[in-house]
Amino acid sequence: MATNGDPSRPLFGGSFSAIIPPHSIDVSEIREIPDNQEVFIHSGTDQSIIIELLEHQIQVPDQEAARYHFADITSCNDATGVEGTEILSVESVSSDQIALQDPSSTWFLSGKQRVAKFNEQARNTVAIHLALFRLPQYSTDILITFNDPTVISPFSSSTGVTSTQAAGTSASTPQLWTLEQFRATVQSFRLLDPAIFS
């Protein structure tokens, strides 16, 4: 965590920063992750936040870009064609609501997917919230994704506490991340060193 009263955390070697919710574990301290990703998992649940620096998809109009990246996540999660996988809302985010300077547009999407964990057959229902910053001047799309499991299959190996189980959470279990905390991460995300795009 940053000092001097700044709650933001340095990301990508200090090139970016953002407020990451409490009880987070930096996955790079556990296993190797791609250089274009920062991945954080909740210490007591299956919730995760993934920040990705992706190639700017110049052929995709701004108003369709969030849906494009959601479809890509759907494909990566092998959730294509699975019943219950859907987009619930897409909204444009105004520049006065974010700290990142000069994106051509910013989008917030909420949806859900039924995702199998690892190579299991059982599928869990996961609320997926994503924020997309489009930075064509750097040939980059920045995607921040919040994966929030809401229904765990009894046949899944997952043992994380879900949002629907929150009422029964014990005092010893770290508090679940909320959508408001994720929005705070998105709103606080800022670029500190443009040289990362060189």
Buried (B, 14 or more C-beta within 10 A) or exposed (E): EEEEEEEBBBBBEEBBBBBBBEBBBBBEEEEEBEEEBBBBBBEBBBBBBBBBBBEBBEEBEBEBBBBBBBEEBBEEBEBEEBEEBEBEEBEEBEEEEBBBEEBEBBBBBBBBBBBBBEEBEBBBBBBBBBBBBBBBEBEBBBBBBBBBBEBBBEEBEBEBBBBEBEEEBEEEBBBBBBEEBBBBBBBBBBBBEEEBEE
